């Protein structure tokens, strides 16, 4: 679990009002989960990371799959998905979905 709390100084808010800061105090609770599994004598692995904010109904899910092509050479792929429509951190990143692949060599 990840807990974050934000509090804006009321005197500063009165001196410099901003149109997007409507809440003076805000507390976010995010539930975080991680799972990892290796297969075939550790030549293949799958990882899953998930973060969920129940108050804002926002979420982040990332899956990573890695395959050993030969000794010290791995192909890694990853997919990340974000959703949300509120003002919390996960929702602000909701347009940043991603996919990538990389080749990793160890010497």
Secondary structure, DSSP 8 states (H G I E B T S, - for coil): -EEEEEE--HHHHHHS--TT---SEEEEEEEEEEEEEEETTTTEEEEEEEEEETTTTEEEEEEEEEEEEETTEEEEEEEEEEE--SSSHHHHTTT--EEEEEEEE--
